[in-house]
Amino acid sequence: MEGCSTLSHRSTFFVIVCAIIYISSTKTKILALQHTQQTAGGSSGDDDQSQLSRDELVFLESLEYLHRDDVESAWNILERDFQNSARNSDPGKRLHRLSQRKISLGGGTTFTSEYKLKADLEQARYLSEILHPQDPEKADFFASVVVPAYEAILERIPTLEQLETTMGLYKFQKQDVADGIMAVYNRALHVPNVSANRADGTPIPIFDKALKPAQIQKEWIDSNGIIVLDDVLTKETLHLIQQQIMWESTVWYQTKLPQRFGGYCGAYIDDGLHQKILLRLSVELRKLLPDIFDGHPLKYMWAYKYDSDSEFGGINLHADEAAVNVNLWLTPNDANLNKDNGGLVIYTVKPPHDWDFELYNRDTDFVYEHLLRPSGYANITVPYRENRAVIFDSALFHTTDDYTFRKGYKNRRINLTLLYGDMKKQRTQQQSSEL
């Protein structure tokens, strides 16, 4: 499917819808395998593992290393898989095709959206400028090859109304291929190796010394499952993550269906977002706050980058299938034009134990009517701040707050999300009495 270049827009839509169904079942398989491994204390057996693709097994193995605090081994296996993937800018080193799972997440190389191309174009122009002092050849590649390819397609891409049958997705056409899009789109053209150590070998401190773990953990226990931490990362770590990962790294491969999900690009731990400093952050956070994260190993990590002037807004109402959700915000404060919003709206009523979250994440009208409205839409709204982390019970439904950010590449709203452990849903009174 990834190599086919003759699909129509309508058939592209059919492929993506089928892929969305596929990813739901695949996610369930991964979660089931993780749960079996955790409860059994090891592998779930060849029969279960045979249902997973190669890259899914690689990802699960990396999580096992992270659970043992082995960042180096986790990075090695993720990096090797990434270098051998279709993301490699050298066609001769692409040993593995993109998996159906990554395509279904919107990370394919044969389709895009207008907002995604605009984001990629902004990044290419940015890289052509900032890379020139240390790597003029690569800077010139972005300026003379990547930028023109994106500009050419944006000049002729159909409007959203014309792409209604595909909900805003655009299948690359013959002229796009002739203009060189397949060599540059969703490829790892520039991905700095961001170490967790300084040049002298000493570890880079991840978390600010002013954080008070005992106080934070007490607040978590006393809260309704939502706490807010400011100035979380050291300035050194914050700068490295912002500059070399969020702004420079070409790992933003995911586009959404614009007319259904919104206008933001995604990067994922198992598809390029696995720099050592991020893996160390995920491990050290559990160590810093054991009363919150004990028994909850990392399950997934991603980052989203939003369109500052998009008509689509942020992420729709949903809940993530995990025990603890960590949202870390990375865009400088000057970019936020309204300091009172731009963050998260977290609804405080917890869903019943018997809810099927895959179903209700697709039927938010039901959630509003049967869960949120009866509670009076009780929520905690957290404004966006640079270097602020919101840690909350992942069973709580939440949505991106309204936001207004300045235009410009480095002003785009960015969040880094880490999911830990298995979801703990509210039990009914009868279920609780049976325990």
KOLMIVEX-820671 format. One record per residue (C-alpha): residue in one letter; x, y, z. Coordinates in pm, 1 decimal, padded with zeros to 6 digits. Layout:
<pts>
 resn        X        Y        Z
    A        X        Y        Z
...
</pts>
This chain:
<pts>
 resn        X        Y        Z
    M  00000.0  00000.0  00000.0
    E  00276.0  00245.7  00087.5
    G  00444.6  00197.5 -00249.0
    C  00131.6  00243.1 -00462.7
    S  00120.2  00578.9 -00640.1
    T -00200.5  00542.5 -00842.1
    L -00466.3  00551.6 -00567.6
    S -00737.3  00812.6 -00614.2
    H -00833.3  01054.9 -00337.3
    R -01145.6  00850.1 -00266.7
    S -00955.3  00522.1 -00241.2
    T -00694.1  00694.0 -00024.1
    F -00971.9  00781.5  00218.1
    F -01088.8  00419.2  00219.7
    V -00734.5  00303.3  00298.0
    I -00697.6  00548.3  00587.0
    V -01036.5  00463.0  00738.7
    C -00948.5  00093.0  00722.0
    A -00612.0  00175.4  00878.4
    I -00782.0  00358.1  01166.6
    I -00981.0  00043.1  01237.8
    Y -00659.3 -00158.2  01215.7
    I -00471.6  00063.4  01459.7
    S -00746.7  00025.2  01720.9
    S -00714.1 -00352.5  01713.0
    T -00335.1 -00331.8  01703.6
    K -00330.1 -00101.1  02004.2
    T -00547.5 -00349.5  02190.5
    K -00302.8 -00630.3  02104.8
    I -00006.4 -00427.4  02228.5
    L -00180.6 -00334.7  02553.4
    A -00284.8 -00695.0  02606.7
    L  00069.4 -00818.2  02548.2
    Q  00209.8 -00555.3  02785.1
    H -00041.0 -00651.5  03053.5
    T  00039.0 -01021.0  03014.8
    Q  00411.7 -00955.1  03036.8
    Q  00369.7 -00740.9  03348.3
    T  00140.0 -00983.0  03531.7
    A  00332.1 -01293.7  03427.6
    G  00668.6 -01134.3  03490.1
    G  00800.8 -01202.4  03142.1
    S  00721.6 -01294.3  02784.6
    S  00366.9 -01387.5  02693.1
    G  00478.5 -01658.9  02455.6
    D  00533.6 -01706.7  02085.0
    D  00162.6 -01727.7  02002.7
    D  00090.6 -01376.7  02135.9
    Q  00406.0 -01224.8  01990.6
    S  00335.5 -01372.5  01646.0
    Q  00030.6 -01142.9  01623.3
    L  00251.9 -00833.5  01639.2
    S  00458.0 -00678.1  01361.3
    R  00835.2 -00651.9  01372.3
    D  00837.2 -00283.9  01472.3
    E  00578.6 -00345.2  01745.6
    L  00799.2 -00615.4  01896.2
    V  01099.9 -00382.0  01878.3
    F  00903.5 -00112.9  02058.2
    L  00789.6 -00350.6  02333.4
    E  01148.2 -00465.3  02382.2
    S  01260.4 -00104.0  02420.4
    L  00994.8 -00052.1  02689.9
    E  01128.6 -00351.9  02877.5
    Y  01474.6 -00191.8  02880.3
    L  01331.0  00137.9  03002.3
    H  01143.9 -00044.6  03278.0
    R  01484.9 -00169.7  03392.2
    D  01626.9  00185.7  03365.4
    D  01850.8  00075.8  03077.0
    V  01832.7  00385.3  02858.4
    E  02132.5  00288.9  02644.4
    S  01986.2 -00045.5  02536.0
    A  01643.8  00105.7  02473.6
    W  01798.2  00377.0  02257.4
    N  02015.0  00127.6  02065.8
    I  01722.2 -00090.6  01961.7
    L  01500.0  00205.4  01868.6
    E  01778.0  00382.8  01679.6
    R  01875.9  00071.5  01484.5
    D  01515.7  00013.0  01381.0
    F  01476.4  00379.8  01284.6
    Q  01794.3  00383.6  01074.9
    N  01679.2  00072.5  00887.3
    S  01331.6  00208.4  00823.8
    A  01173.8  00390.2  00531.9
    R  01248.1  00716.2  00714.6
    N  01615.8  00695.9  00616.5
    S  01705.5  00966.8  00366.3
    D  01931.1  00716.9  00185.2
    P  01711.2  00478.1 -00020.4
    G  01982.8  00212.3 -00007.9
    K  01953.5  00190.6  00370.7
    R  01577.5  00149.3  00384.6
    L  01568.9 -00216.7  00483.1
    H  01212.1 -00214.8  00615.6
    R  00893.3 -00070.5  00473.0
    L  00673.4  00141.3  00695.5
    S  00440.7 -00076.8  00899.2
    Q  00065.0 -00056.6  00859.3
    R  00048.8  00083.9  01213.1
    K  00267.5  00384.6  01131.8
    I  00081.1  00451.8  00808.7
    S -00248.6  00430.3  00996.2
    L -00125.7  00693.4  01240.7
    G -00097.9  00930.6  00945.4
    G  00276.0  00887.5  00895.7
    G  00281.7  00750.7  00542.8
    T  00498.0  00891.2  00262.5
    T  00237.5  00898.3 -00014.9
    F -00027.7  01126.7  00136.6
    T -00033.3  01450.5  00333.1
    S -00247.6  01749.0  00429.2
    E -00211.5  02117.2  00354.2
    Y -00142.6  02210.1  00717.7
    K  00122.1  01936.9  00747.2
    L  00300.9  02058.0  00433.3
    K  00295.4  02414.0  00564.7
    A  00450.5  02298.8  00892.4
    D  00718.4  02103.8  00704.9
    L  00788.7  02403.2  00482.4
    E  00833.9  02629.7  00786.2
    Q  01076.6  02380.9  00937.2
    A  01272.3  02344.0  00610.6
    R  01312.4  02720.3  00579.9
    Y  01418.2  02740.0  00943.8
    L  01679.5  02466.1  00897.6
    S  01815.1  02627.0  00581.3
    E  01898.5  02931.5  00792.9
    I  02019.0  02793.2  01126.5
    L  02227.6  02506.8  00980.4
    H  02426.7  02727.9  00744.4
    P  02710.6  02823.1  00986.3
    Q  02803.9  02463.6  01081.0
    D  02675.4  02266.4  00780.3
    P  02632.9  02486.2  00471.1
    E  02588.0  02182.9  00243.2
    K  02288.0  02055.1  00436.6
    A  02148.6  02407.3  00470.2
    D  02170.3  02445.7  00093.3
    F  01995.2  02108.7  00047.2
    F  01697.8  02234.1  00247.1
    A  01696.8  02567.0  00062.0
    S  01738.8  02433.7 -00292.5
    V  01568.1  02092.5 -00278.2
    V  01326.9  02056.7  00014.4
    V  01174.0  02404.1  00019.1
    P  01098.4  02415.3 -00357.5
    A  00936.1  02069.8 -00345.5
    Y  00698.5  02173.5 -00067.1
    E  00626.0  02511.8 -00224.7
    A  00537.7  02356.2 -00559.6
    I  00280.1  02120.4 -00407.7
    L  00126.4  02389.1 -00185.6
    E  00066.2  02601.8 -00494.8
    R -00153.9  02333.2 -00650.6
    I -00294.2  02134.2 -00358.7
    P -00675.7  02125.6 -00368.6
    T -00877.7  02316.6 -00110.0
    L -01029.3  02142.6  00190.8
    E -01368.5  02161.0  00022.8
    Q -01228.4  01983.5 -00282.3
    L -01077.6  01716.9 -00053.8
    E -01401.7  01659.4  00136.0
    T -01423.8  01289.8  00042.3
    T -01083.4  01230.1  00205.5
    M -01148.1  01464.8  00501.0
    G -00860.6  01685.7  00392.1
    L -00599.9  01425.0  00302.1
    Y -00413.3  01468.9 -00026.5
    K -00261.9  01184.3 -00226.4
    F  00062.2  01280.6 -00402.2
    Q  00022.3  01297.0 -00779.8
    K  00263.2  01226.0 -01066.2
    Q  00374.8  01589.2 -01085.6
    D  00451.8  01588.3 -00712.3
    V  00670.1  01281.1 -00757.3
    A  00843.2  01447.7 -01052.1
    D  00913.8  01748.1 -00829.9
    G  01100.2  01521.0 -00585.7
    I  00853.3  01492.0 -00300.5
    M  00916.2  01120.4 -00237.8
    A  01281.7  01185.5 -00154.1
    V  01208.2  01441.4  00115.8
    Y  00857.9  01401.0  00259.8
    N  00847.8  01224.5  00597.9
    R  01216.2  01132.5  00578.8
    A  01481.3  01172.3  00849.1
    L  01660.1  01454.9  00670.3
    H  01801.6  01607.3  00989.9
    V  01778.2  01429.2  01326.8
    P  02044.9  01538.3  01576.7
    N  02169.5  01277.2  01822.4
    V  02077.3  01448.0  02149.4
    S  02275.4  01280.4  02425.1
    A  02178.6  01270.2  02791.0
    N  02540.9  01351.9  02882.2
    R  02761.2  01655.7  02838.9
    A  03076.4  01646.5  02626.0
    D  03284.6  01555.7  02933.9
    G  03063.4  01252.5  03000.6
    T  02878.3  01391.6  03301.6
    P  02499.3  01344.8  03300.4
    I  02289.7  01644.6  03206.9
    P  02059.4  01724.0  03501.1
    I  01702.6  01669.6  03383.0
    F  01483.2  01817.8  03655.1
    D  01517.0  02151.1  03829.0
    K  01660.8  02129.7  04181.2
    A  01383.8  02353.3  04313.7
    L  01125.5  02075.7  04268.6
    K  01012.0  01926.7  04600.5
    P  00925.7  01560.2  04540.0
    A  00776.7  01495.6  04885.4
    Q  00543.9  01792.8  04856.6
    I  00447.9  01703.5  04499.3
    Q  00361.7  01345.2  04593.1
    K  00155.0  01456.7  04893.8
    E -00033.0  01696.7  04669.7
    W -00102.5  01410.3  04429.5
    I -00242.9  01191.6  04706.2
    D -00459.2  01476.4  04837.2
    S -00577.9  01584.6  04492.1
    N -00845.9  01451.2  04262.3
    G -00577.5  01317.5  04032.0
    I -00455.3  01643.7  03879.2
    I -00140.3  01837.0  03973.3
    V  00048.7  02117.6  03800.2
    L  00426.5  02165.9  03821.3
    D  00612.1  02473.6  03697.0
    D  00977.8  02507.4  03595.5
    V  01009.5  02130.4  03570.0
    L  01319.3  02093.8  03352.5
    T  01657.9  02253.3  03402.9
    K  01730.5  02534.9  03159.2
    E  01997.9  02319.2  02994.7
    T  01760.6  02030.1  02931.3
    L  01474.7  02254.7  02824.1
    H  01695.4  02427.5  02567.2
    L  01826.8  02100.1  02424.3
    I  01480.2  01951.3  02386.2
    Q  01337.6  02267.0  02233.9
    Q  01619.8  02344.4  01994.9
    Q  01753.5  02010.4  01878.3
    I  01442.8  01794.1  01900.0
    M  01124.5  01997.8  01878.2
    W  01247.0  02261.4  01632.0
    E  01530.0  02095.9  01438.4
    S  01452.7  01723.6  01415.4
    T  01255.3  01618.0  01108.7
    V  01055.5  01354.1  01296.3
    W  00710.7  01515.6  01266.1
    Y  00565.1  01248.2  01041.1
    Q  00199.9  01232.5  01142.3
    T -00085.4  01422.2  00983.5
    K -00441.8  01393.3  01105.4
    L -00761.5  01388.1  00901.6
    P -00797.0  01769.3  00906.5
    Q -01175.8  01781.7  00886.6
    R -01218.2  01530.6  01168.0
    F -00930.7  01556.3  01414.2
    G -00774.9  01899.4  01366.6
    G -00450.6  02052.3  01248.0
    Y -00145.2  01930.1  01435.2
    C  00158.3  01716.4  01351.0
    G  00274.9  01422.0  01560.4
    A  00609.4  01262.3  01649.2
    Y  00633.6  00926.0  01831.6
    I  00883.7  00735.1  02043.1
    D  00880.0  00439.0  01802.9
    D  00920.2  00658.2  01494.1
    G  01211.1  00894.6  01558.5
    L  01124.9  01060.9  01892.4
    H  01362.1  00844.4  02095.5
    Q  01655.9  01074.6  02174.1
    K  01849.0  00967.4  02481.2
    I  01763.1  01277.6  02678.2
    L  01391.2  01204.6  02633.9
    L  01432.3  00840.9  02732.7
    R  01624.3  00948.6  03042.1
    L  01353.9  01198.8  03125.0
    S  01093.9  00920.4  03113.5
    V  01300.6  00701.7  03348.2
    E  01404.3  00971.9  03594.6
    L  01051.3  01103.8  03632.5
    R  00946.2  00767.5  03777.5
    K  01241.6  00779.7  04015.0
    L  01171.6  01138.9  04116.9
    L  00806.2  01071.1  04204.2
    P  00779.5  00702.7  04303.5
    D  00450.2  00747.1  04493.5
    I  00290.3  00855.4  04166.4
    F  00465.2  00626.9  03916.4
    D  00549.1  00313.6  04117.7
    G  00409.5  00013.9  03930.2
    H  00343.4  00227.8  03624.4
    P  00612.9  00174.0  03358.0
    L  00625.7  00395.0  03051.1
    K  00374.8  00285.6  02785.8
    Y  00411.8  00549.5  02516.8
    M  00550.1  00895.1  02438.6
    W  00470.8  01148.9  02169.7
    A  00486.8  01518.2  02087.1
    Y  00233.9  01732.3  01901.2
    K  00303.6  02056.7  01718.3
    Y  00006.9  02279.4  01639.1
    D -00077.3  02528.4  01366.1
    S -00081.4  02874.9  01526.2
    D -00340.4  03016.1  01285.4
    S -00532.7  02697.0  01220.0
    E -00910.6  02695.8  01202.4
    F -00908.7  02342.5  01341.9
    G -00795.2  02403.8  01699.2
    G -00635.2  02137.4  01917.4
    I -00714.9  01783.3  02024.8
    N -01077.0  01682.7  02068.5
    L -01223.2  01538.5  02388.6
    H -01066.4  01201.5  02471.1
    A -00908.4  00985.8  02741.2
    D -00578.5  00800.4  02706.1
    E -00559.2  00434.2  02803.2
    A -00301.2  00456.9  03080.8
    A -00277.5  00514.1  03455.9
    V -00090.7  00846.4  03458.5
    N -00071.7  01111.1  03186.9
    V  00209.6  01368.4  03181.3
    N  00175.0  01672.9  02955.0
    L  00488.5  01888.2  02934.3
    W  00465.0  02219.9  02749.0
    L  00766.8  02345.1  02557.6
    T  00679.4  02657.7  02358.0
    P  00825.5  02986.5  02494.0
    N  00580.1  03205.4  02686.0
    D  00620.2  03497.2  02443.8
    A  00442.4  03291.2  02177.3
    N  00120.8  03263.7  02379.4
    L -00097.4  03566.7  02312.8
    N -00352.6  03479.0  02580.1
    K -00188.9  03379.3  02907.3
    D -00518.5  03264.8  03058.7
    N -00571.8  02975.1  02822.9
    G -00399.8  02759.6  02562.6
    G -00344.5  02460.3  02790.0
    L -00574.2  02175.2  02893.2
    V -00933.5  02137.2  03006.0
    I -00952.8  01827.6  03228.2
    Y -01297.1  01705.6  03335.0
    T -01289.1  01579.3  03690.1
    V -01564.6  01315.7  03686.7
    K -01416.9  00970.6  03635.7
    P -01579.8  00731.2  03387.3
    P -01737.1  00404.5  03506.8
    H -01525.1  00091.7  03518.6
    D -01718.8 -00083.4  03243.2
    W -01673.8  00186.8  02979.6
    D -01510.7  00093.1  02649.8
    F -01270.9  00382.9  02592.3
    E -01197.8  00299.9  02230.4
    L -01571.9  00329.1  02162.7
    Y -01633.4  00647.7  02362.2
    N -01323.6  00820.5  02228.0
    R -01501.6  00793.0  01893.4
    D -01841.4  00899.8  02031.4
    T -01770.6  01215.4  02229.4
    D -02137.0  01323.1  02208.6
    F -02219.2  01027.6  02433.5
    V -01945.5  01133.0  02679.0
    Y -02075.4  01488.9  02696.3
    E -02434.4  01375.3  02741.8
    H -02393.9  01085.6  02985.8
    L -02082.4  01177.2  03183.8
    L -01995.2  01545.8  03163.7
    R -02336.9  01713.7  03152.6
    P -02468.2  01532.7  03464.6
    S -02159.0  01657.7  03651.8
    G -02217.6  02015.9  03542.4
    Y -01909.4  01989.2  03320.2
    A -01689.2  02009.3  03629.7
    N -01334.1  02066.2  03517.4
    I -00994.5  02207.6  03596.2
    T -00858.5  02432.9  03322.4
    V -00480.2  02474.6  03321.5
    P -00332.1  02766.2  03120.9
    Y -00032.8  02700.6  02896.5
    R  00310.4  02790.8  03034.7
    E  00654.9  02706.3  02904.6
    N  00820.3  02429.2  03108.8
    R  00495.9  02346.7  03290.1
    A  00391.5  01984.5  03343.9
    V  00037.3  01869.4  03409.1
    I  00023.4  01524.3  03567.6
    F -00321.0  01368.0  03586.0
    D -00521.8  01047.8  03606.3
    S -00533.0  00928.9  03246.9
    A -00890.0  00800.0  03280.6
    L -01012.2  01161.3  03297.0
    F -01144.5  01300.0  02972.9
    H -00959.5  01607.6  02853.3
    T -00927.1  01839.0  02556.8
    T -00699.4  02116.6  02432.6
    D -00813.0  02456.2  02556.0
    D -00870.7  02737.5  02307.4
    Y -00537.8  02889.5  02214.2
    T -00396.9  03189.2  02030.3
    F -00025.6  03170.3  01954.8
    R  00188.7  03401.6  01745.1
    K  00263.1  03304.6  01388.8
    G  00613.0  03180.2  01315.1
    Y  00782.0  02842.2  01329.7
    K  00922.9  02860.2  01685.3
    N  00593.1  02998.0  01815.1
    R  00392.8  02686.0  01737.3
    R  00227.3  02529.8  02041.4
    I  00410.7  02208.3  02139.7
    N  00329.2  01947.7  02401.4
    L  00528.0  01638.2  02499.6
    T  00309.9  01358.5  02637.8
    L  00419.4  01053.9  02835.6
    L  00179.9  00775.3  02934.0
    Y  00252.8  00542.8  03224.9
    G  00084.3  00225.2  03348.0
    D -00262.4  00076.6  03299.1
    M -00581.0  00277.0  03325.8
    K -00768.4  00270.4  03656.5
    K -01134.9  00332.6  03585.9
    Q -01402.2  00404.0  03846.8
    R -01574.9  00096.7  03977.4
    T -01946.9  00096.0  04048.5
    Q -02058.4  00055.0  04410.2
    Q -02155.2 -00308.2  04345.9
    Q -01819.9 -00388.7  04188.2
    S -01635.9 -00225.2  04477.6
    S -01830.9 -00426.0  04734.6
    E -01738.7 -00749.0  04560.7
    L -01365.2 -00692.1  04606.2
</pts>
